[in-house]
Amino acid sequence: MSGQLIGQLILWLIVVVVVIAIIYWVMQWLYRRSTKEIAFVRTGFLGEKVV
């Protein structure tokens, strides 16, 4: 393996890790769990139920 190939491999690994980290951060930022007072619709085994 040449040095250039190893460098490219390391670069792609870094890019993949950064993209995964950004996706994880965006999912954490967008997902907010609602409290019982705020949650009006519950979904489950029998479908949607208005609470």
VOBA-1610 file (N, C-alpha, C; in pm, whole numbers, padded with zeros to 5 digits, always signed):
BEGIN
Met+00085-00119+00000Met+00000+00000+00000Met+00089+00124+00000Ser+00052+00215-00084Ser+00130+00338-00090Ser+00081+00436+00016Gly+00163+00534+00043Gly+00127+00635+00143Gly+00006+00715+00104Gln-00009+00739-00027Gln-00124+00816-00073Gln-00254+00739-00050Leu-00253+00609-00071Leu-00372+00527-00050Leu-00411+00524+00097Ile-00312+00512+00184Ile-00339+00512+00329Ile-00395+00647+00372Gly-00339+00755+00319Gly-00389+00888+00350Gly-00532+00908+00307Gln-00565+00857+00186Gln-00702+00868+00138Gln-00797+00787+00225Leu-00755+00669+00267Leu-00838+00586+00353Leu-00865+00654+00487Ile-00763+00713+00545Ile-00780+00785+00672Ile-00872+00905+00654Leu-00857+00976+00542Leu-00943+01091+00515Leu-01090+01048+00504Trp-01118+00940+00433Trp-01255+00893+00420Trp-01311+00847+00553Leu-01229+00783+00636Leu-01276+00742+00768Leu-01313+00863+00853Ile-01232+00967+00847Ile-01261+01090+00922Ile-01391+01153+00873Val-01409+01157+00740Val-01531+01216+00683Val-01654+01137+00728Val-01646+01004+00727Val-01759+00921+00768Val-01792+00944+00916Val-01690+00952+01001Val-01713+00974+01144Val-01777+01111+01167Val-01731+01213+01096Val-01788+01347+01111Val-01934+01349+01065Val-01964+01284+00954Val-02102+01281+00904Val-02193+01209+01003Ile-02147+01097+01058Ile-02227+01024+01157Ile-02249+01110+01281Ala-02145+01182+01324Ala-02158+01268+01442Ala-02258+01381+01416Ile-02256+01438+01297Ile-02350+01547+01263Ile-02493+01493+01260Ile-02513+01376+01201Ile-02647+01317+01197Ile-02697+01289+01338Tyr-02611+01236+01422Tyr-02649+01208+01561Tyr-02686+01337+01634Trp-02607+01443+01614Trp-02634+01570+01681Trp-02766+01629+01634Val-02795+01622+01504Val-02920+01676+01451Val-03039+01597+01506Met-03026+01464+01514Met-03135+01384+01568Met-03159+01416+01715Gln-03055+01437+01792Gln-03070+01474+01932Gln-03132+01613+01946Trp-03098+01703+01856Trp-03148+01839+01861Trp-03296+01844+01823Leu-03337+01762+01726Leu-03476+01765+01680Leu-03570+01687+01771Tyr-03521+01584+01835Tyr-03609+01497+01915Tyr-03624+01553+02055Arg-03746+01589+02088Arg-03776+01635+02224Arg-03895+01555+02272Arg-03880+01489+02383Arg-03989+01408+02437Arg-04089+01500+02508Ser-04216+01482+02476Ser-04318+01566+02537Ser-04361+01508+02671Thr-04410+01597+02755Thr-04462+01554+02885Thr-04604+01503+02869Lys-04660+01448+02974Lys-04797+01397+02968Lys-04898+01509+02946Glu-04868+01628+02995Glu-04959+01740+02978Glu-04962+01789+02834Ile-04852+01772+02763Ile-04843+01821+02626Ile-04888+01715+02525Ala-04865+01589+02555Ala-04897+01482+02461Ala-05048+01459+02456Phe-05106+01482+02340Phe-05250+01466+02324Phe-05286+01335+02254Val-05201+01290+02164Val-05228+01170+02087Val-05127+01063+02125Arg-05177+00945+02161Arg-05089+00834+02195Arg-05105+00727+02088Thr-04996+00675+02041Thr-05002+00566+01944Thr-04952+00440+02011Gly-05008+00331+01973Gly-04967+00205+02034Gly-05028+00087+01961Phe-05057-00017+02034Phe-05104-00144+01979Phe-05234-00129+01900Leu-05328-00054+01952Leu-05459-00042+01888Leu-05472+00085+01804Gly-05365+00149+01770Gly-05369+00268+01687Gly-05372+00394+01770Glu-05412+00504+01706Glu-05410+00634+01772Glu-05529+00648+01867Lys-05503+00708+01981Lys-05608+00740+02077Lys-05586+00883+02124Val-05693+00960+02125Val-05684+01096+02175Val-05700+01092+02325Val-05606+01154+02394Val-05607+01151+02541Val-05664+01282+02591
//
